[in-house]
Amino acid sequence: KTLEIYAFASGLAAEKGIIIADTKLEFGLDEHGVLHVMDEMLTPDSSRFWPADSYAVGINPPSYDKQFVRDYLETLDWDKTPPAPKLPADVIARTSAKYREALERIAGKKI
């Protein structure tokens, strides 16, 4: 199922100029053996979306995902144990704008 979902999603994203560079899909079986999605999937929180027109081998392309937050946190003197540092308003706003841009590219309209 993972490969089927990824093939469908990556094809759709490619039509919109987006590369799904990385993602995770989580499933579980219930007591009747029925497969269920166990977490969100194909969102900027669980995937890395890159603009195809900016991609080149050997560079870190711009992205429409939480990599911006990760990059910011790497600039801090934080040992990665809870609690996480508070994010500045500009980091939140820029991350939100990246998520919105991904949605707008995929949806094909302004949100």
Buried (B, 14 or more C-beta within 10 A) or exposed (E): EEEEBBEEBBEEBEEBEBBBBEBEBEEEEEEEEEEEEEEEBBBBEBBBBBBEEEEEEEEEBBBBBBBBBEEBBEEEEEEEEEEEEEEEEEBEEBBEEBBBBBBBBBEEEEE
